[in-house]
Amino acid sequence: MVRPYQRQGLAWLKFMTQMGLGACLADDMGLGKTVQVIALLLAKKADGGLRVPALLVVPASLIGNWKAEMAKFAPDLRLFIAHPSQTDRETLALAATHPAEALQGVDVMLTTYQLLQKTEAWLVNPWSMAILDEAQAIKNSGSGAAKAVKALQAPVRIAMTGTPVENRPGDLWSLFDFLNPGLLRGSADF
């Protein structure tokens, strides 16, 4: 399933998460960040590490890609897509108000940055992992997306991006403030 360099990336992700450190997977586009994270999710499930679901936050444009990749590489992972394009309103409303009840038996919940910002119950719900795809979405530490993901309750945090620094070092600080809160101190100190 994974190529040798992806196997190395997976080993690094496992090491970082076992050490309790957030990990930024910043491979170039097309090198298999998605596959590496799916492999990590499968490993965590095999080790009993997905007792509560993992949360995967993506731009809306990537929902179909993640759905297809999960079906192809991890059909045994139970995926719940919390988005109106994929889930009926009643089920989505239950997940938005009572996530623990709605997500019983689910391994991974996939949602968007936009929906996460609007759903308080997801911000306080305990997650086994919080994974961000296209994590440059939180490069502005004052944005709603950045504030929302930084409020998540997850001991394991992973950011996937091909562009960890686009314009300024503060972009990188915002990413690492999500991954390892407080490690780089405040943005002014950084």
NORLIN-V394489 format. One record per pair of residues at least 4 apart in sequence whose C-alpha atoms are under 6 Angstrom apart, sorted by the first residue. I is the first residue (numbers start at 1). GAP is how many residues later the second one is. Records with the same first field share a line. If there is no record, write none. Layout:
I: GAP + GAP
This chain:
2: 4 + 5
10: 26
16: 5
17: 4 + 139
22: 135 + 136 + 157 + 158
23: 135
24: 134 + 135 + 136
25: 135
26: 134 + 135 + 136
27: 135
28: 134
29: 133
44: 5
45: 4 + 5
50: 78
52: 75 + 76
53: 53 + 54 + 55 + 74 + 75
54: 54 + 73 + 74 + 75
55: 53 + 54 + 75
56: 54 + 75 + 76
57: 53 + 54 + 55 + 56 + 75
58: 54 + 75
59: 53
60: 52
66: 4
69: 4
70: 4
71: 4
77: 30
78: 28 + 29
79: 29 + 30
80: 29
81: 28 + 29
82: 28 + 29
83: 4
89: 4
94: 4
95: 4 + 7
97: 24
99: 4
113: 32
117: 31
121: 4
123: 28 + 29
124: 29
126: 27
127: 27
128: 26
129: 25 + 27 + 28
130: 24 + 27
131: 26 + 27 + 28
132: 27 + 28
133: 27
134: 26 + 27
135: 24 + 25 + 26
138: 7 + 8
139: 32 + 35
141: 5 + 33
150: 28
157: 22
164: 8
165: 6 + 7
173: 4
176: 4
177: 4
